[in-house]
């Protein structure tokens, strides 16, 4: 082809391999207990009196990060109509 320049891009790929050890932790049994909440919460005010405890009922330890969702629902079921109010994240040790 006259007047055409063909170029080939050169790509260098570097691979690195390392051994890792994956531990499969024994299962824990986290149970939510002692839930307290006010009967009424007014729009614009905090609902800081909502409290609960998460207890490990297993002999195996629970370690990692726990995220608890707080929902507003018209009934006692967690379904698609429930509104997520917030998430509390904590470190389990």
FIVOKE-361800 format. One record per residue (C-alpha): residue number from 1; residue in one letter; chain; x, y, z. Coordinates in steps of 0.5 Angstrom, whole numbers, plus 500, padded with zeros to 3 digits. Last residue first. Example, Ala and Ser with C-alpha at 12.3 -4.5 7.8 and 13.67 -1.06 7.14 Angstrom:
REM residues 2
pt n: 2	res: S	chain: A	u: 527	v: 498	w: 514 .
pt n: 1	res: A	chain: A	u: 525	v: 491	w: 516 .
***
This chain:
REM residues 93
pt n: 93	res: X	chain: A	u: 473	v: 482	w: 636 .
pt n: 92	res: X	chain: A	u: 467	v: 485	w: 632 .
pt n: 91	res: X	chain: A	u: 468	v: 492	w: 628 .
pt n: 90	res: X	chain: A	u: 461	v: 496	w: 628 .
pt n: 89	res: X	chain: A	u: 457	v: 499	w: 622 .
pt n: 88	res: X	chain: A	u: 450	v: 502	w: 623 .
pt n: 87	res: X	chain: A	u: 446	v: 503	w: 617 .
pt n: 86	res: X	chain: A	u: 440	v: 508	w: 616 .
pt n: 85	res: X	chain: A	u: 433	v: 509	w: 615 .
pt n: 84	res: X	chain: A	u: 432	v: 504	w: 610 .
pt n: 83	res: X	chain: A	u: 424	v: 504	w: 608 .
pt n: 82	res: X	chain: A	u: 420	v: 497	w: 608 .
pt n: 81	res: X	chain: A	u: 415	v: 496	w: 602 .
pt n: 80	res: X	chain: A	u: 420	v: 491	w: 599 .
pt n: 79	res: X	chain: A	u: 419	v: 487	w: 605 .
pt n: 78	res: X	chain: A	u: 422	v: 486	w: 612 .
pt n: 77	res: X	chain: A	u: 416	v: 484	w: 616 .
pt n: 76	res: X	chain: A	u: 413	v: 486	w: 622 .
pt n: 75	res: X	chain: A	u: 408	v: 491	w: 619 .
pt n: 74	res: X	chain: A	u: 408	v: 498	w: 617 .
pt n: 73	res: X	chain: A	u: 416	v: 498	w: 616 .
pt n: 72	res: X	chain: A	u: 421	v: 503	w: 618 .
pt n: 71	res: X	chain: A	u: 428	v: 500	w: 617 .
pt n: 70	res: X	chain: A	u: 435	v: 500	w: 621 .
pt n: 69	res: X	chain: A	u: 440	v: 496	w: 618 .
pt n: 68	res: X	chain: A	u: 446	v: 493	w: 622 .
pt n: 67	res: X	chain: A	u: 453	v: 492	w: 619 .
pt n: 66	res: X	chain: A	u: 458	v: 487	w: 622 .
pt n: 65	res: X	chain: A	u: 465	v: 487	w: 620 .
pt n: 64	res: X	chain: A	u: 470	v: 482	w: 622 .
pt n: 63	res: X	chain: A	u: 471	v: 477	w: 628 .
pt n: 62	res: X	chain: A	u: 465	v: 472	w: 631 .
pt n: 61	res: X	chain: A	u: 468	v: 467	w: 636 .
pt n: 60	res: X	chain: A	u: 466	v: 460	w: 636 .
pt n: 59	res: X	chain: A	u: 462	v: 458	w: 642 .
pt n: 58	res: X	chain: A	u: 456	v: 460	w: 639 .
pt n: 57	res: X	chain: A	u: 451	v: 464	w: 641 .
pt n: 56	res: X	chain: A	u: 454	v: 471	w: 639 .
pt n: 55	res: X	chain: A	u: 450	v: 477	w: 641 .
pt n: 54	res: X	chain: A	u: 448	v: 483	w: 638 .
pt n: 53	res: X	chain: A	u: 444	v: 488	w: 642 .
pt n: 52	res: X	chain: A	u: 439	v: 493	w: 640 .
pt n: 51	res: X	chain: A	u: 438	v: 500	w: 641 .
pt n: 50	res: X	chain: A	u: 433	v: 506	w: 638 .
pt n: 49	res: X	chain: A	u: 433	v: 512	w: 643 .
pt n: 48	res: X	chain: A	u: 437	v: 516	w: 638 .
pt n: 47	res: X	chain: A	u: 431	v: 517	w: 633 .
pt n: 46	res: X	chain: A	u: 433	v: 524	w: 631 .
pt n: 45	res: X	chain: A	u: 428	v: 529	w: 630 .
pt n: 44	res: X	chain: A	u: 426	v: 532	w: 623 .
pt n: 43	res: X	chain: A	u: 420	v: 528	w: 623 .
pt n: 42	res: X	chain: A	u: 417	v: 526	w: 629 .
pt n: 41	res: X	chain: A	u: 419	v: 519	w: 632 .
pt n: 40	res: X	chain: A	u: 413	v: 515	w: 636 .
pt n: 39	res: X	chain: A	u: 413	v: 508	w: 640 .
pt n: 38	res: X	chain: A	u: 420	v: 509	w: 642 .
pt n: 37	res: X	chain: A	u: 425	v: 503	w: 640 .
pt n: 36	res: X	chain: A	u: 428	v: 498	w: 644 .
pt n: 35	res: X	chain: A	u: 431	v: 491	w: 642 .
pt n: 34	res: X	chain: A	u: 434	v: 487	w: 647 .
pt n: 33	res: X	chain: A	u: 436	v: 481	w: 642 .
pt n: 32	res: X	chain: A	u: 439	v: 480	w: 635 .
pt n: 31	res: X	chain: A	u: 443	v: 473	w: 635 .
pt n: 30	res: X	chain: A	u: 449	v: 472	w: 631 .
pt n: 29	res: X	chain: A	u: 451	v: 465	w: 631 .
pt n: 28	res: X	chain: A	u: 458	v: 464	w: 629 .
pt n: 27	res: X	chain: A	u: 461	v: 459	w: 624 .
pt n: 26	res: X	chain: A	u: 468	v: 456	w: 624 .
pt n: 25	res: X	chain: A	u: 473	v: 461	w: 620 .
pt n: 24	res: X	chain: A	u: 475	v: 458	w: 613 .
pt n: 23	res: X	chain: A	u: 482	v: 460	w: 613 .
pt n: 22	res: X	chain: A	u: 486	v: 462	w: 606 .
pt n: 21	res: X	chain: A	u: 493	v: 462	w: 605 .
pt n: 20	res: X	chain: A	u: 497	v: 466	w: 600 .
pt n: 19	res: X	chain: A	u: 502	v: 464	w: 595 .
pt n: 18	res: X	chain: A	u: 505	v: 469	w: 591 .
pt n: 17	res: X	chain: A	u: 505	v: 470	w: 583 .
pt n: 16	res: X	chain: A	u: 507	v: 476	w: 579 .
pt n: 15	res: X	chain: A	u: 506	v: 477	w: 572 .
pt n: 14	res: X	chain: A	u: 509	v: 483	w: 568 .
pt n: 13	res: X	chain: A	u: 505	v: 484	w: 561 .
pt n: 12	res: X	chain: A	u: 509	v: 488	w: 556 .
pt n: 11	res: X	chain: A	u: 505	v: 491	w: 550 .
pt n: 10	res: X	chain: A	u: 508	v: 493	w: 543 .
pt n: 9	res: X	chain: A	u: 503	v: 497	w: 539 .
pt n: 8	res: X	chain: A	u: 504	v: 495	w: 531 .
pt n: 7	res: X	chain: A	u: 505	v: 500	w: 526 .
pt n: 6	res: X	chain: A	u: 503	v: 501	w: 519 .
pt n: 5	res: X	chain: A	u: 504	v: 507	w: 515 .
pt n: 4	res: X	chain: A	u: 500	v: 508	w: 509 .
pt n: 3	res: X	chain: A	u: 503	v: 512	w: 503 .
pt n: 2	res: X	chain: A	u: 503	v: 506	w: 498 .
pt n: 1	res: X	chain: A	u: 500	v: 500	w: 500 .
***
